[in-house]
Every structure is written in C-alpha cells, then in structure tokens.
C-alpha cells in the first residue's frame, strides 16, 4: 500500500507475517502474544523495578528538572 502527502511518498507494509491470515486471526494472534508478555514473570519484575525507581525519584528532595 502506498500513501502520499504533498511531495512525500511512503510505502506501508502489513504487520502480518502470514499474508493469508484474516484480520480477525491477526488480531487474535497479536492479542495472545501481548497477553503472554504482560503475564510473564519478567514483565512483572520489570514493572516493579520501574515503580520503585519512580517512587524513589518522587521522594527525592532534589528535582533535576527544577534544580532545587
């Protein structure tokens, strides 16, 4: 599929690696893949680490954005 905007031409490729699958099959496959990632122990550890870093930054007396 091609798309053009005032002097620019862009070509889009399908995200489907199986060109014969229907839109619904593609959606279901992607949904299942994302659920597997979000329910994994690695993702939970990653989110806990990010939350701890966020809370530590919020408790910090010095805010690097305001230099105070």
N, CA, C and O atoms as a CHARMM CRD file, in Angstrom:
* protein
*
  272
    1    1 UNK  N      0.84500  -1.16100   0.00000 PROA 1      0.00000
    2    1 UNK  CA     0.00000   0.00000   0.00000 PROA 1      0.00000
    3    1 UNK  C      0.89300   1.22600   0.00000 PROA 1      0.00000
    4    1 UNK  O      1.90300   1.26000   0.70300 PROA 1      0.00000
    5    2 UNK  N      0.53800   2.21200  -0.76400 PROA 2      0.00000
    6    2 UNK  CA     1.32900   3.43900  -0.83000 PROA 2      0.00000
    7    2 UNK  C      0.48200   4.61000  -0.34500 PROA 2      0.00000
    8    2 UNK  O     -0.74500   4.59000  -0.43600 PROA 2      0.00000
    9    3 UNK  N      1.15300   5.61100   0.16300 PROA 3      0.00000
   10    3 UNK  CA     0.48000   6.77900   0.72100 PROA 3      0.00000
   11    3 UNK  C      1.30700   7.99000   0.33500 PROA 3      0.00000
   12    3 UNK  O      2.53000   7.95300   0.46600 PROA 3      0.00000
   13    4 UNK  N      0.69200   9.04800  -0.13100 PROA 4      0.00000
   14    4 UNK  CA     1.48800  10.21600  -0.48400 PROA 4      0.00000
   15    4 UNK  C      0.88700  11.46600   0.13600 PROA 4      0.00000
   16    4 UNK  O     -0.33000  11.64900   0.17400 PROA 4      0.00000
   17    5 UNK  N      1.78200  12.32100   0.62200 PROA 5      0.00000
   18    5 UNK  CA     1.38400  13.58500   1.23200 PROA 5      0.00000
   19    5 UNK  C      2.29300  14.65800   0.68700 PROA 5      0.00000
   20    5 UNK  O      3.49400  14.63900   0.95700 PROA 5      0.00000
   21    6 UNK  N      1.77000  15.57400  -0.05600 PROA 6      0.00000
   22    6 UNK  CA     2.46700  16.73800  -0.58500 PROA 6      0.00000
   23    6 UNK  C      3.97100  16.50700  -0.75500 PROA 6      0.00000
   24    6 UNK  O      4.77600  16.99600   0.03700 PROA 6      0.00000
   25    7 UNK  N      4.32000  15.79400  -1.74800 PROA 7      0.00000
   26    7 UNK  CA     5.72800  15.58700  -2.07400 PROA 7      0.00000
   27    7 UNK  C      6.39400  14.40900  -1.39500 PROA 7      0.00000
   28    7 UNK  O      7.53600  14.08400  -1.72300 PROA 7      0.00000
   29    8 UNK  N      5.73500  13.77200  -0.48100 PROA 8      0.00000
   30    8 UNK  CA     6.31600  12.61600   0.19800 PROA 8      0.00000
   31    8 UNK  C      5.54500  11.36600  -0.20100 PROA 8      0.00000
   32    8 UNK  O      4.31500  11.36600  -0.24600 PROA 8      0.00000
   33    9 UNK  N      6.26200  10.34000  -0.47900 PROA 9      0.00000
   34    9 UNK  CA     5.64200   9.06900  -0.80600 PROA 9      0.00000
   35    9 UNK  C      6.15300   8.03000   0.17200 PROA 9      0.00000
   36    9 UNK  O      7.36100   7.85100   0.32700 PROA 9      0.00000
   37   10 UNK  N      5.24300   7.35600   0.82200 PROA 10     0.00000
   38   10 UNK  CA     5.61500   6.37000   1.82300 PROA 10     0.00000
   39   10 UNK  C      4.97200   5.04500   1.45700 PROA 10     0.00000
   40   10 UNK  O      3.85600   5.00100   0.94100 PROA 10     0.00000
   41   11 UNK  N      5.68700   3.97400   1.73000 PROA 11     0.00000
   42   11 UNK  CA     5.14300   2.65800   1.47700 PROA 11     0.00000
   43   11 UNK  C      4.96100   1.95200   2.80600 PROA 11     0.00000
   44   11 UNK  O      5.89700   1.86900   3.60200 PROA 11     0.00000
   45   12 UNK  N      3.77300   1.44700   3.05000 PROA 12     0.00000
   46   12 UNK  CA     3.46700   0.73900   4.27700 PROA 12     0.00000
   47   12 UNK  C      3.42900  -0.74900   3.99900 PROA 12     0.00000
   48   12 UNK  O      2.89300  -1.18600   2.98100 PROA 12     0.00000
   49   13 UNK  N      3.99200  -1.51400   4.89300 PROA 13     0.00000
   50   13 UNK  CA     3.93100  -2.95900   4.76800 PROA 13     0.00000
   51   13 UNK  C      3.02200  -3.50400   5.85800 PROA 13     0.00000
   52   13 UNK  O      2.91700  -2.93900   6.94600 PROA 13     0.00000
   53   14 UNK  N      2.38600  -4.58400   5.54900 PROA 14     0.00000
   54   14 UNK  CA     1.49500  -5.21500   6.51200 PROA 14     0.00000
   55   14 UNK  C      2.29400  -5.76000   7.67900 PROA 14     0.00000
   56   14 UNK  O      3.40900  -6.24800   7.49600 PROA 14     0.00000
   57   15 UNK  N      1.73100  -5.68200   8.88300 PROA 15     0.00000
   58   15 UNK  CA     2.38000  -6.24700  10.06400 PROA 15     0.00000
   59   15 UNK  C      2.19200  -7.75700  10.12900 PROA 15     0.00000
   60   15 UNK  O      2.76100  -8.42000  10.99600 PROA 15     0.00000
   61   16 UNK  N      1.42400  -8.28100   9.24500 PROA 16     0.00000
   62   16 UNK  CA     1.18300  -9.72100   9.23500 PROA 16     0.00000
   63   16 UNK  C      2.33600 -10.42400   8.54700 PROA 16     0.00000
   64   16 UNK  O      2.68500 -10.09200   7.41400 PROA 16     0.00000
   65   17 UNK  N      2.92400 -11.38700   9.22000 PROA 17     0.00000
   66   17 UNK  CA     3.93600 -12.16800   8.52300 PROA 17     0.00000
   67   17 UNK  C      3.30000 -13.31300   7.77200 PROA 17     0.00000
   68   17 UNK  O      3.94400 -13.92600   6.92000 PROA 17     0.00000
   69   18 UNK  N      2.06000 -13.61200   8.06700 PROA 18     0.00000
   70   18 UNK  CA     1.31000 -14.62200   7.32700 PROA 18     0.00000
   71   18 UNK  C      0.24700 -13.87600   6.53000 PROA 18     0.00000
   72   18 UNK  O     -0.81300 -13.54500   7.06100 PROA 18     0.00000
   73   19 UNK  N      0.52500 -13.61500   5.27000 PROA 19     0.00000
   74   19 UNK  CA    -0.37400 -12.78500   4.46000 PROA 19     0.00000
   75   19 UNK  C     -1.73800 -13.43000   4.22200 PROA 19     0.00000
   76   19 UNK  O     -2.67600 -12.75100   3.80500 PROA 19     0.00000
   77   20 UNK  N     -1.85800 -14.72600   4.48200 PROA 20     0.00000
   78   20 UNK  CA    -3.13500 -15.38500   4.22800 PROA 20     0.00000
   79   20 UNK  C     -4.07100 -15.32800   5.43600 PROA 20     0.00000
   80   20 UNK  O     -5.23200 -15.72200   5.32800 PROA 20     0.00000
   81   21 UNK  N     -3.58100 -14.83700   6.60000 PROA 21     0.00000
   82   21 UNK  CA    -4.46600 -14.79500   7.76500 PROA 21     0.00000
   83   21 UNK  C     -5.42200 -13.61100   7.66500 PROA 21     0.00000
   84   21 UNK  O     -5.08100 -12.57100   7.10100 PROA 21     0.00000
   85   22 UNK  N     -6.60900 -13.77700   8.21100 PROA 22     0.00000
   86   22 UNK  CA    -7.61100 -12.71700   8.16800 PROA 22     0.00000
   87   22 UNK  C     -7.30000 -11.68300   9.24000 PROA 22     0.00000
   88   22 UNK  O     -6.45700 -11.91200  10.10700 PROA 22     0.00000
   89   23 UNK  N     -7.97100 -10.56300   9.17700 PROA 23     0.00000
   90   23 UNK  CA    -7.78000  -9.50700  10.16800 PROA 23     0.00000
   91   23 UNK  C     -8.10100 -10.01700  11.57400 PROA 23     0.00000
   92   23 UNK  O     -7.39500  -9.70800  12.53500 PROA 23     0.00000
   93   24 UNK  N     -9.16600 -10.79700  11.67900 PROA 24     0.00000
   94   24 UNK  CA    -9.55300 -11.32800  12.97900 PROA 24     0.00000
   95   24 UNK  C     -8.49800 -12.29200  13.50900 PROA 24     0.00000
   96   24 UNK  O     -8.17100 -12.25300  14.69500 PROA 24     0.00000
   97   25 UNK  N     -7.96300 -13.15400  12.65300 PROA 25     0.00000
   98   25 UNK  CA    -6.90600 -14.08100  13.07400 PROA 25     0.00000
   99   25 UNK  C     -5.65700 -13.32200  13.51800 PROA 25     0.00000
  100   25 UNK  O     -5.01800 -13.67800  14.50800 PROA 25     0.00000
  101   26 UNK  N     -5.32100 -12.27200  12.77100 PROA 26     0.00000
  102   26 UNK  CA    -4.17100 -11.44400  13.11600 PROA 26     0.00000
  103   26 UNK  C     -4.37600 -10.80000  14.48400 PROA 26     0.00000
  104   26 UNK  O     -3.48200 -10.82700  15.33000 PROA 26     0.00000
  105   27 UNK  N     -5.55600 -10.22300  14.69700 PROA 27     0.00000
  106   27 UNK  CA    -5.87100  -9.58800  15.97700 PROA 27     0.00000
  107   27 UNK  C     -5.77600 -10.58500  17.12600 PROA 27     0.00000
  108   27 UNK  O     -5.18800 -10.28000  18.16400 PROA 27     0.00000
  109   28 UNK  N     -6.34700 -11.76700  16.95000 PROA 28     0.00000
  110   28 UNK  CA    -6.32200 -12.78000  17.99800 PROA 28     0.00000
  111   28 UNK  C     -4.89300 -13.23400  18.30200 PROA 28     0.00000
  112   28 UNK  O     -4.53200 -13.41400  19.46500 PROA 28     0.00000
  113   29 UNK  N     -4.08400 -13.41700  17.26200 PROA 29     0.00000
  114   29 UNK  CA    -2.69800 -13.83900  17.46700 PROA 29     0.00000
  115   29 UNK  C     -1.91400 -12.76700  18.21300 PROA 29     0.00000
  116   29 UNK  O     -1.18900 -13.06900  19.16000 PROA 29     0.00000
  117   30 UNK  N     -2.06000 -11.51100  17.78400 PROA 30     0.00000
  118   30 UNK  CA    -1.34000 -10.41500  18.44500 PROA 30     0.00000
  119   30 UNK  C     -1.80500 -10.25300  19.89500 PROA 30     0.00000
  120   30 UNK  O     -0.98700 -10.01400  20.78400 PROA 30     0.00000
  121   31 UNK  N     -3.09100 -10.37900  20.13200 PROA 31     0.00000
  122   31 UNK  CA    -3.63200 -10.25800  21.47700 PROA 31     0.00000
  123   31 UNK  C     -3.05800 -11.35000  22.37400 PROA 31     0.00000
  124   31 UNK  O     -2.67900 -11.07600  23.51300 PROA 31     0.00000
  125   32 UNK  N     -2.99100 -12.57000  21.88000 PROA 32     0.00000
  126   32 UNK  CA    -2.44000 -13.67400  22.65500 PROA 32     0.00000
  127   32 UNK  C     -0.95400 -13.44400  22.94700 PROA 32     0.00000
  128   32 UNK  O     -0.49800 -13.68400  24.06400 PROA 32     0.00000
  129   33 UNK  N     -0.20000 -12.97900  21.94500 PROA 33     0.00000
  130   33 UNK  CA     1.22500 -12.71900  22.14100 PROA 33     0.00000
  131   33 UNK  C      1.44000 -11.63700  23.20400 PROA 33     0.00000
  132   33 UNK  O      2.32500 -11.76800  24.05000 PROA 33     0.00000
  133   34 UNK  N      0.64300 -10.57900  23.16300 PROA 34     0.00000
  134   34 UNK  CA     0.78900  -9.49300  24.13500 PROA 34     0.00000
  135   34 UNK  C      0.38800  -9.95800  25.53200 PROA 34     0.00000
  136   34 UNK  O      1.03700  -9.58400  26.50900 PROA 34     0.00000
  137   35 UNK  N     -0.64900 -10.75200  25.64600 PROA 35     0.00000
  138   35 UNK  CA    -1.05200 -11.27000  26.94900 PROA 35     0.00000
  139   35 UNK  C      0.03000 -12.14400  27.55800 PROA 35     0.00000
  140   35 UNK  O      0.26000 -12.10500  28.76700 PROA 35     0.00000
  141   36 UNK  N      0.69800 -12.93400  26.71900 PROA 36     0.00000
  142   36 UNK  CA     1.79400 -13.76600  27.21400 PROA 36     0.00000
  143   36 UNK  C      2.91300 -12.90400  27.78500 PROA 36     0.00000
  144   36 UNK  O      3.49100 -13.24200  28.81800 PROA 36     0.00000
  145   37 UNK  N      3.21800 -11.80900  27.13000 PROA 37     0.00000
  146   37 UNK  CA     4.26300 -10.89900  27.61500 PROA 37     0.00000
  147   37 UNK  C      3.82300 -10.24100  28.91500 PROA 37     0.00000
  148   37 UNK  O      4.57800 -10.23000  29.88700 PROA 37     0.00000
  149   38 UNK  N      2.62300  -9.69600  28.94500 PROA 38     0.00000
  150   38 UNK  CA     2.15300  -8.95500  30.11000 PROA 38     0.00000
  151   38 UNK  C      1.95000  -9.83600  31.33700 PROA 38     0.00000
  152   38 UNK  O      2.01000  -9.34300  32.46300 PROA 38     0.00000
  153   39 UNK  N      1.71200 -11.11600  31.14000 PROA 39     0.00000
  154   39 UNK  CA     1.50200 -12.03300  32.25800 PROA 39     0.00000
  155   39 UNK  C      2.78500 -12.73800  32.69000 PROA 39     0.00000
  156   39 UNK  O      2.76300 -13.52400  33.63700 PROA 39     0.00000
  157   40 UNK  N      3.89400 -12.47200  32.01700 PROA 40     0.00000
  158   40 UNK  CA     5.15300 -13.15300  32.33000 PROA 40     0.00000
  159   40 UNK  C      5.78200 -12.59800  33.60600 PROA 40     0.00000
  160   40 UNK  O      5.55300 -11.44600  33.97500 PROA 40     0.00000
  161   41 UNK  N      6.57300 -13.43000  34.26900 PROA 41     0.00000
  162   41 UNK  CA     7.27600 -13.00400  35.48100 PROA 41     0.00000
  163   41 UNK  C      8.29300 -11.91700  35.17700 PROA 41     0.00000
  164   41 UNK  O      8.49300 -11.01500  35.99000 PROA 41     0.00000
  165   42 UNK  N      8.93500 -11.98800  34.02500 PROA 42     0.00000
  166   42 UNK  CA     9.92500 -10.97400  33.64300 PROA 42     0.00000
  167   42 UNK  C      9.27900  -9.59400  33.54400 PROA 42     0.00000
  168   42 UNK  O      9.86300  -8.60500  33.98700 PROA 42     0.00000
  169   43 UNK  N      8.07900  -9.52200  32.96800 PROA 43     0.00000
  170   43 UNK  CA     7.37900  -8.23300  32.83800 PROA 43     0.00000
  171   43 UNK  C      6.99300  -7.69300  34.21800 PROA 43     0.00000
  172   43 UNK  O      7.10900  -6.49400  34.47200 PROA 43     0.00000
  173   44 UNK  N      6.53700  -8.57700  35.10400 PROA 44     0.00000
  174   44 UNK  CA     6.15200  -8.15100  36.44700 PROA 44     0.00000
  175   44 UNK  C      7.35600  -7.59500  37.21100 PROA 44     0.00000
  176   44 UNK  O      7.24500  -6.58000  37.89800 PROA 44     0.00000
  177   45 UNK  N      8.52100  -8.27400  37.08500 PROA 45     0.00000
  178   45 UNK  CA     9.73400  -7.77300  37.73200 PROA 45     0.00000
  179   45 UNK  C     10.14000  -6.42100  37.15500 PROA 45     0.00000
  180   45 UNK  O     10.54200  -5.52400  37.89600 PROA 45     0.00000
  181   46 UNK  N     10.03700  -6.27400  35.84900 PROA 46     0.00000
  182   46 UNK  CA    10.37100  -5.02200  35.17400 PROA 46     0.00000
  183   46 UNK  C      9.48100  -3.87700  35.67900 PROA 46     0.00000
  184   46 UNK  O      9.96700  -2.77900  35.94900 PROA 46     0.00000
  185   47 UNK  N      8.19000  -4.14000  35.80200 PROA 47     0.00000
  186   47 UNK  CA     7.26400  -3.10400  36.26100 PROA 47     0.00000
  187   47 UNK  C      7.49300  -2.75600  37.73100 PROA 47     0.00000
  188   47 UNK  O      7.38800  -1.59100  38.11200 PROA 47     0.00000
  189   48 UNK  N      7.80400  -3.75500  38.55900 PROA 48     0.00000
  190   48 UNK  CA     8.10400  -3.48900  39.96500 PROA 48     0.00000
  191   48 UNK  C      9.35400  -2.62500  40.09000 PROA 48     0.00000
  192   48 UNK  O      9.39500  -1.70700  40.90900 PROA 48     0.00000
  193   49 UNK  N     10.36900  -2.91300  39.28600 PROA 49     0.00000
  194   49 UNK  CA    11.60300  -2.13000  39.29200 PROA 49     0.00000
  195   49 UNK  C     11.31800  -0.68500  38.87800 PROA 49     0.00000
  196   49 UNK  O     11.80100   0.25100  39.51400 PROA 49     0.00000
  197   50 UNK  N     10.53500  -0.50500  37.81400 PROA 50     0.00000
  198   50 UNK  CA    10.19500   0.85200  37.35900 PROA 50     0.00000
  199   50 UNK  C      9.39600   1.61100  38.41400 PROA 50     0.00000
  200   50 UNK  O      9.60400   2.80800  38.61200 PROA 50     0.00000
  201   51 UNK  N      8.49000   0.92300  39.08600 PROA 51     0.00000
  202   51 UNK  CA     7.68000   1.57100  40.11100 PROA 51     0.00000
  203   51 UNK  C      8.55600   2.00900  41.27700 PROA 51     0.00000
  204   51 UNK  O      8.38500   3.10800  41.80600 PROA 51     0.00000
  205   52 UNK  N      9.49500   1.15100  41.68100 PROA 52     0.00000
  206   52 UNK  CA    10.40500   1.50100  42.77700 PROA 52     0.00000
  207   52 UNK  C     11.26200   2.71300  42.40400 PROA 52     0.00000
  208   52 UNK  O     11.46400   3.60800  43.22400 PROA 52     0.00000
  209   53 UNK  N     11.76300   2.74000  41.17200 PROA 53     0.00000
  210   53 UNK  CA    12.56800   3.88200  40.72000 PROA 53     0.00000
  211   53 UNK  C     11.72500   5.15000  40.68800 PROA 53     0.00000
  212   53 UNK  O     12.19400   6.21600  41.08900 PROA 53     0.00000
  213   54 UNK  N     10.49500   5.04800  40.21900 PROA 54     0.00000
  214   54 UNK  CA     9.59800   6.19900  40.15800 PROA 54     0.00000
  215   54 UNK  C      9.31400   6.74700  41.55500 PROA 54     0.00000
  216   54 UNK  O      9.39100   7.95300  41.78700 PROA 54     0.00000
  217   55 UNK  N      8.98200   5.84100  42.48700 PROA 55     0.00000
  218   55 UNK  CA     8.67200   6.28500  43.84900 PROA 55     0.00000
  219   55 UNK  C      9.90300   6.89600  44.51600 PROA 55     0.00000
  220   55 UNK  O      9.78000   7.87700  45.25000 PROA 55     0.00000
  221   56 UNK  N     11.08000   6.33400  44.27300 PROA 56     0.00000
  222   56 UNK  CA    12.30800   6.88900  44.84100 PROA 56     0.00000
  223   56 UNK  C     12.55900   8.29300  44.29300 PROA 56     0.00000
  224   56 UNK  O     12.97600   9.18400  45.03300 PROA 56     0.00000
  225   57 UNK  N     12.31100   8.48500  43.02500 PROA 57     0.00000
  226   57 UNK  CA    12.51100   9.80300  42.42000 PROA 57     0.00000
  227   57 UNK  C     11.50800  10.81100  42.97400 PROA 57     0.00000
  228   57 UNK  O     11.84300  11.98200  43.15600 PROA 57     0.00000
  229   58 UNK  N     10.28500  10.36600  43.24300 PROA 58     0.00000
  230   58 UNK  CA     9.27400  11.27000  43.77700 PROA 58     0.00000
  231   58 UNK  C      9.58800  11.67800  45.21400 PROA 58     0.00000
  232   58 UNK  O      9.22900  12.77700  45.63800 PROA 58     0.00000
  233   59 UNK  N     10.26100  10.79500  45.97100 PROA 59     0.00000
  234   59 UNK  CA    10.60700  11.09800  47.35900 PROA 59     0.00000
  235   59 UNK  C     11.87200  11.93700  47.46600 PROA 59     0.00000
  236   59 UNK  O     12.16100  12.51400  48.51400 PROA 59     0.00000
  237   60 UNK  N     12.61900  11.99800  46.37600 PROA 60     0.00000
  238   60 UNK  CA    13.88600  12.71400  46.38000 PROA 60     0.00000
  239   60 UNK  C     13.66000  14.20000  46.68100 PROA 60     0.00000
  240   60 UNK  O     12.70200  14.80900  46.20600 PROA 60     0.00000
  241   61 UNK  N     14.57100  14.76700  47.48400 PROA 61     0.00000
  242   61 UNK  CA    14.46900  16.19400  47.81700 PROA 61     0.00000
  243   61 UNK  C     14.86800  17.06800  46.63900 PROA 61     0.00000
  244   61 UNK  O     14.36300  18.18100  46.48900 PROA 61     0.00000
  245   62 UNK  N     15.75400  16.58000  45.82000 PROA 62     0.00000
  246   62 UNK  CA    16.23500  17.36800  44.69000 PROA 62     0.00000
  247   62 UNK  C     15.54900  16.92300  43.41400 PROA 62     0.00000
  248   62 UNK  O     15.59300  15.74800  43.05000 PROA 62     0.00000
  249   63 UNK  N     14.92600  17.85000  42.74800 PROA 63     0.00000
  250   63 UNK  CA    14.26200  17.58500  41.49500 PROA 63     0.00000
  251   63 UNK  C     15.17400  18.08100  40.37700 PROA 63     0.00000
  252   63 UNK  O     15.41500  19.28600  40.30000 PROA 63     0.00000
  253   64 UNK  N     15.70000  17.20200  39.49500 PROA 64     0.00000
  254   64 UNK  CA    16.63500  17.64100  38.45900 PROA 64     0.00000
  255   64 UNK  C     15.99400  18.58800  37.43900 PROA 64     0.00000
  256   64 UNK  O     16.70400  19.30300  36.73200 PROA 64     0.00000
  257   65 UNK  N     14.67400  18.60000  37.35700 PROA 65     0.00000
  258   65 UNK  CA    14.02800  19.49000  36.40000 PROA 65     0.00000
  259   65 UNK  C     13.95700  20.92500  36.88700 PROA 65     0.00000
  260   65 UNK  O     13.95100  21.85300  36.07800 PROA 65     0.00000
  261   66 UNK  N     13.90200  21.12200  38.19300 PROA 66     0.00000
  262   66 UNK  CA    13.80700  22.47600  38.73600 PROA 66     0.00000
  263   66 UNK  C     15.12400  22.94700  39.34200 PROA 66     0.00000
  264   66 UNK  O     15.25600  24.11200  39.71600 PROA 66     0.00000
  265   67 UNK  N     16.10600  22.03700  39.44200 PROA 67     0.00000
  266   67 UNK  CA    17.42500  22.35100  40.02100 PROA 67     0.00000
  267   67 UNK  C     17.32400  22.91400  41.42900 PROA 67     0.00000
  268   67 UNK  O     18.09600  23.79400  41.80800 PROA 67     0.00000
  269   68 UNK  N     16.38400  22.41400  42.19100 PROA 68     0.00000
  270   68 UNK  CA    16.26300  22.90800  43.57300 PROA 68     0.00000
  271   68 UNK  C     16.63600  21.84300  44.56400 PROA 68     0.00000
  272   68 UNK  O     16.59200  22.08100  45.77100 PROA 68     0.00000
